[in-house]
């Protein structure tokens, strides 16, 4: 049986981000649950802002 929370979870698995032929991020996965606050942390240059674009596009 699937709960409402499980059905509404946004999951991206093994995602990659390319600009032209340059691979900026590879094999990135994230799972977001509704009605929660999720933080994305990491050092400068880790790709946090780069990953935000595809993540935002997939939630539309």
N, C-alpha and C positions, 0 to 999 in steps of 0.2 A: 504494500500500500504506500502511495506517495502522499506526503503531507503538502499543504499549501506552500510552506517555506521551501521545501525541496523542489517543487514544481516551478517556483519563481526565481530560483538561484540562477545567476548569470555565470556561466563558466566559459572560459577560453583556455584551450589546451594546446600546448606545443605551438604557440604562435610565433611568427617571425615578422620583422619589419625590414623592408628594403627601400632604399632610395636609388633608383636606377638599378644597377647590378650590385650595389654595395649592400651587404647584409649588416644592418645596425644592431638588431637583436635577433636571437635565435633560441628556439625551444623555451619560450616563456609561457607559464600557465598561471591562471588566477581564478578564484571562485569567490563571487560576491553574493551575500545573503541580504534580502530586503530588510528594511527597518533596522539596519545596523550601520555603524560608522567603521569604515575600513581605511587604514592608513597605508601608504606605500612609501617605504623609507629605503634609503641607501646612500652611498657616498656620491659626491659630485661626479658627473660623467657616467653614472651607472645605467642611464637610459630610462629614468622614471618619466620624464616629460615625453620622450619618444614613444613610450608604450601607451601613454594616455590617449593619444589620437585614435589608434585602432580600438582601444577599449571603449572609448566614447562612441565611435561609429557603430560598434556592434550592439550597443544598447538601444539604438533607435528602432 
